[in-house]
Amino acid sequence: PNNPKILTEVILFHDLVLQDPSFSAKLVQRRSQRGSKGEKSILEMMGPGVGLLMCEAAVAAKTGGNQELSQKLWARARQLVPLGQCVKNNWPIMNDESTAEDSSYDQHYTRWA
């Protein structure tokens, strides 16, 4: 479907519940281009929930080894939801920081800037 909320839930379900991040990586790779059945590319999607989808898809792409796609999705997530919990939680993963305590997120974003 072309529903960002459903795609986000599918990614999270496979990553967190089924512990199968390879499925999510393959899904994000497949959806990085238009599909034959009217499927939009993830990067083309707009509307509510797209920022969270971009964030979760960026992590899935990085886990799957697609750095170029991951960086495009991450840049879009940072444009749409820079103060979102997903961006904050995944900042260490996307910026190759070892732990959440080492996160440089607070140096880049503050709610009172």
C-alpha positions as CSV (number, residue, x, y, z in Angstrom):
1,P,0.0,0.0,0.0
2,N,0.9,3.6,-0.4
3,N,0.1,4.3,3.3
4,P,3.1,5.6,5.3
5,K,1.7,4.5,8.6
6,I,1.2,0.9,7.5
7,L,4.6,0.7,6.0
8,T,6.1,2.1,9.2
9,E,4.3,-0.5,11.3
10,V,5.4,-3.3,8.9
11,I,9.0,-2.2,9.3
12,L,8.8,-2.0,13.1
13,F,7.0,-5.3,13.4
14,H,9.6,-7.2,11.5
15,D,12.5,-5.4,13.2
16,L,11.3,-5.5,16.8
17,V,8.8,-8.3,17.1
18,L,10.0,-10.9,14.6
19,Q,13.7,-9.8,15.0
20,D,14.0,-9.9,11.2
21,P,15.7,-6.7,10.1
22,S,16.7,-8.3,6.7
23,F,13.0,-8.3,5.7
24,S,12.7,-4.5,6.5
25,A,15.9,-3.8,4.6
26,K,14.6,-5.7,1.6
27,L,11.2,-3.9,1.8
28,V,12.8,-0.5,2.0
29,Q,15.1,-1.4,-1.0
30,R,12.1,-2.6,-3.0
31,R,10.1,0.5,-2.2
32,S,12.9,2.9,-3.0
33,Q,11.5,2.8,-6.6
34,R,8.1,2.9,-8.0
35,G,6.4,-0.5,-8.1
36,S,4.6,-2.0,-11.0
37,K,1.2,-2.0,-9.2
38,G,1.1,1.7,-8.5
39,E,3.3,1.6,-5.5
40,K,5.0,4.9,-4.8
41,S,8.6,5.2,-3.9
42,I,9.0,5.9,-0.1
43,L,10.8,9.1,-1.0
44,E,7.8,10.3,-3.1
45,M,5.3,9.9,-0.2
46,M,3.8,12.9,1.5
47,G,1.4,13.5,4.3
48,P,0.9,12.5,7.9
49,G,3.3,9.9,9.2
50,V,5.9,10.3,6.4
51,G,8.5,11.7,8.7
52,L,8.4,8.7,11.0
53,L,8.5,6.3,7.9
54,M,11.6,8.1,6.6
55,C,13.3,7.7,9.9
56,E,12.5,4.0,10.4
57,A,13.2,3.3,6.7
58,A,16.6,5.0,7.0
59,V,17.7,2.7,9.8
60,A,16.4,-0.3,7.9
61,A,18.3,0.7,4.8
62,K,21.5,1.3,6.8
63,T,21.1,-2.1,8.5
64,G,20.7,-3.6,5.1
65,G,23.9,-2.0,3.8
66,N,22.4,0.5,1.5
67,Q,24.2,3.7,2.7
68,E,23.1,5.9,-0.2
69,L,19.4,5.2,0.3
70,S,19.8,5.4,4.0
71,Q,21.3,8.9,3.8
72,K,18.6,10.2,1.5
73,L,15.9,8.9,3.9
74,W,17.7,10.2,6.9
75,A,18.0,13.7,5.4
76,R,14.3,13.7,4.6
77,A,13.4,12.5,8.1
78,R,15.5,15.3,9.6
79,Q,13.7,17.8,7.4
80,L,10.3,16.6,8.4
81,V,10.6,15.6,12.1
82,P,13.9,16.9,13.5
83,L,12.5,16.9,17.0
84,G,10.8,13.6,16.6
85,Q,11.5,10.8,19.0
86,C,12.5,8.4,16.2
87,V,15.2,10.9,15.0
88,K,16.5,11.3,18.6
89,N,16.4,7.6,19.4
90,N,18.1,6.6,16.1
91,W,20.7,9.4,16.0
92,P,23.5,7.3,17.5
93,I,22.8,4.5,14.9
94,M,22.7,6.9,11.9
95,N,25.8,8.9,13.1
96,D,27.9,5.9,14.1
97,E,28.0,6.8,17.7
98,S,28.6,3.9,20.1
99,T,25.8,4.5,22.7
100,A,22.8,6.7,23.3
101,E,24.8,8.4,26.0
102,D,27.4,9.5,23.5
103,S,24.7,11.0,21.2
104,S,25.4,14.3,19.7
105,Y,21.7,14.9,19.0
106,D,21.4,17.6,21.8
107,Q,24.2,19.5,20.2
108,H,22.3,19.8,17.0
109,Y,18.8,20.2,18.2
110,T,17.2,21.9,21.1
111,R,13.5,22.5,21.7
112,W,14.1,26.1,22.7
113,A,16.4,27.3,19.9
